[in-house]
Amino acid sequence: MENVNIPVGTSDFTEIRQKNYYYVDKTGLIEELLRTAATKVTLITRPRRFGKTLGMSMLADFFDIRKDSGALFEGLSVSKNQELCET
């Protein structure tokens, strides 16, 4: 059986993807946020230890135009939507 690296206490999306840690794909949230029109504010609530900080880190990496973060999202759900990833 292959050894699985679980990122206990790590909330940085870039670090998790670059170090090949175990990651449950939540990039569908990006498409859902962009599909929801006419929303001024999006409130993301979750109980403690449910990945709010990791989710925000993922969103920051995706939307930051100063970074070329395409490789981080390779193979994830959002990467299948080429139109979304090109803009």
Rosetta silent file (secondary structure, phi, psi, omega in degrees, C-alpha in Angstrom):
SEQUENCE: MENVNIPVGTSDFTEIRQKNYYYVDKTGLIEELLRTAATKVTLITRPRRFGKTLGMSMLADFFDIRKDSGALFEGLSVSKNQELCET
SCORE:     score description
SCORE:     0.000 S_00000001
   1 L     0.000  139.887 -179.324    0.000    0.000    0.000 S_00000001
   2 L   -74.274  142.913  178.130    1.224    3.478   -0.874 S_00000001
   3 L   -74.856  127.148 -179.113    2.096    5.851    1.958 S_00000001
   4 L  -103.188  125.346  178.369   -0.423    8.731    2.140 S_00000001
   5 L   -92.254  112.849 -179.507    0.830   12.094    3.369 S_00000001
   6 L   -99.396  125.426 -174.603   -1.916   13.841    5.305 S_00000001
   7 L   -83.115   71.339 -179.717   -1.318   17.589    5.804 S_00000001
   8 L   -66.526  121.974  177.837   -2.251   17.911    9.478 S_00000001
   9 L    81.553    3.392  179.863   -2.304   21.597   10.423 S_00000001
  10 L  -100.653  124.521 -178.898   -1.453   22.813    6.907 S_00000001
  11 L  -119.487   16.375 -178.768   -3.881   25.308    5.387 S_00000001
  12 L  -101.695  112.775 -177.080   -1.822   26.510    2.432 S_00000001
  13 H   -57.226  -44.741 -179.035   -3.185   25.209   -0.874 S_00000001
  14 H   -58.995  -47.107 -179.636    0.097   25.788   -2.722 S_00000001
  15 H   -62.495  -42.743 -179.379    2.101   23.821   -0.157 S_00000001
  16 H   -62.253  -43.751 -178.968   -0.377   20.940   -0.160 S_00000001
  17 H   -72.788  -41.353 -178.008   -0.322   20.643   -3.957 S_00000001
  18 H   -69.058  -33.767 -179.315    3.441   21.131   -4.367 S_00000001
  19 L   -92.023    6.784  176.484    4.333   18.579   -1.693 S_00000001
  20 L    57.668   38.884  175.195    1.785   16.099   -3.064 S_00000001
  21 L   -74.664  160.811  176.550   -0.154   15.838    0.194 S_00000001
  22 L   -62.857  130.288 -177.355   -3.529   14.141    0.312 S_00000001
  23 L  -142.258  127.273  174.424   -6.149   16.615   -0.891 S_00000001
  24 L   -88.515  120.133 -173.771   -9.918   16.267   -1.287 S_00000001
  25 L   -64.490  113.990  177.276  -10.837   18.252   -4.408 S_00000001
  26 L  -117.650   20.204 -176.885  -13.013   21.227   -3.475 S_00000001
  27 L   -72.693   -9.817  173.620  -12.365   23.265   -6.621 S_00000001
  28 H   -60.754  -23.805  177.329  -16.000   22.848   -7.641 S_00000001
  29 H   -60.980  -34.802 -179.592  -16.592   25.732   -5.237 S_00000001
  30 H   -62.246  -49.236  179.349  -14.851   28.067   -7.705 S_00000001
  31 H   -62.841  -40.281 -179.938  -17.290   27.245  -10.492 S_00000001
  32 H   -64.590  -40.533  178.544  -20.235   27.515   -8.128 S_00000001
  33 H   -64.273  -40.198 -179.004  -19.142   30.956   -6.914 S_00000001
  34 H   -75.138  -25.941  179.263  -18.752   32.236  -10.474 S_00000001
  35 H   -76.772  -24.176 -177.933  -22.059   30.774  -11.599 S_00000001
  36 L   -80.546  103.264 -176.404  -23.985   32.600   -8.859 S_00000001
  37 L   -85.584  157.652  173.713  -24.888   35.915  -10.481 S_00000001
  38 L    60.311   34.848  177.070  -25.891   39.151   -8.780 S_00000001
  39 L  -108.996  121.511  179.361  -24.360   38.269   -5.428 S_00000001
  40 L   -79.032  -38.521 -175.745  -22.649   41.120   -3.610 S_00000001
  41 L  -136.180  139.057  174.448  -21.309   39.042   -0.748 S_00000001
  42 L  -116.348  121.876  178.844  -20.681   35.323   -0.305 S_00000001
  43 L  -102.129  120.331  179.765  -20.632   34.005    3.239 S_00000001
  44 L  -108.759  110.239 -179.273  -18.855   30.693    3.636 S_00000001
  45 L  -114.501  140.769  176.490  -19.658   29.062    6.943 S_00000001
  46 L  -153.839  154.986  173.567  -18.406   25.736    8.207 S_00000001
  47 L   -65.289  168.714  177.578  -17.814   24.265   11.646 S_00000001
  48 L   -56.065  145.419  175.468  -14.330   24.404   13.114 S_00000001
  49 L    65.718   27.854  179.190  -11.676   22.308   11.359 S_00000001
  50 L  -108.974   15.594  170.816  -13.695   21.989    8.120 S_00000001
  51 L    89.034   25.623  178.645  -11.219   23.708    5.807 S_00000001
  52 H   -63.364  -46.268 -178.224  -12.314   27.348    5.674 S_00000001
  53 H   -66.598  -41.332  176.767   -8.734   28.634    5.607 S_00000001
  54 H   -63.491  -40.043  177.057   -7.656   26.050    3.039 S_00000001
  55 H   -62.238  -41.666  178.523  -10.669   26.986    0.919 S_00000001
  56 H   -67.896  -37.266  177.234   -9.745   30.661    1.051 S_00000001
  57 H   -64.092  -40.900  177.527   -6.143   29.814    0.176 S_00000001
  58 H   -62.447  -46.050  179.173   -7.376   27.814   -2.832 S_00000001
  59 H   -62.493  -42.306  179.642   -9.565   30.717   -3.990 S_00000001
  60 H   -62.177  -42.431  179.480   -6.706   33.198   -3.538 S_00000001
  61 H   -65.876  -35.913 -178.612   -4.365   31.025   -5.625 S_00000001
  62 H   -72.380  -42.285 -173.124   -6.958   30.666   -8.385 S_00000001
  63 H   -92.035  -10.461 -178.820   -7.950   34.329   -8.648 S_00000001
  64 L   -73.192  109.931 -176.123   -4.563   36.010   -8.051 S_00000001
  65 L   -74.678  -10.078  178.701   -3.573   37.361  -11.476 S_00000001
  66 L   -81.463  -12.768 -178.015    0.015   37.941  -10.309 S_00000001
  67 L  -109.947  146.840  169.990    0.610   34.183  -10.031 S_00000001
  68 L  -101.006   89.061 -172.578    0.749   31.524  -12.698 S_00000001
  69 L  -104.246   18.737 -179.237   -0.986   28.856  -10.664 S_00000001
  70 H   -56.681  -39.348 -178.715   -2.251   26.654  -13.484 S_00000001
  71 H   -64.650  -30.002 -179.961   -0.017   23.759  -12.439 S_00000001
  72 H   -65.998  -29.823 -174.760   -1.536   23.756   -8.937 S_00000001
  73 H   -99.904    3.694  179.819   -4.995   23.052  -10.356 S_00000001
  74 L   -61.598  129.123  178.814   -3.887   20.438  -12.878 S_00000001
  75 L    85.241   -4.833  179.361   -6.007   17.304  -12.622 S_00000001
  76 L   -93.206  167.281 -176.194   -8.610   18.917  -10.357 S_00000001
  77 H   -53.031  -45.129 -176.113  -12.280   19.465  -11.153 S_00000001
  78 H   -66.257  -25.877 -178.232  -11.922   23.134  -12.105 S_00000001
  79 H   -70.565  -16.102  178.009   -9.206   22.358  -14.664 S_00000001
  80 H   -73.952  -19.231  179.189  -11.763   20.505  -16.801 S_00000001
  81 L   -95.691   87.661 -175.534  -13.502   23.829  -17.515 S_00000001
  82 H   -61.210  -38.570 -179.423  -11.034   25.354  -20.000 S_00000001
  83 H   -60.357  -42.810 -179.376  -13.119   28.491  -20.564 S_00000001
  84 H   -67.413  -39.466 -176.508  -13.076   29.289  -16.853 S_00000001
  85 H   -76.111  -21.347 -178.620   -9.348   28.640  -16.503 S_00000001
  86 H   -83.885  -24.547 -176.402   -8.366   30.797  -19.482 S_00000001
  87 L   -87.684    0.000    0.000  -10.054   34.007  -18.323 S_00000001
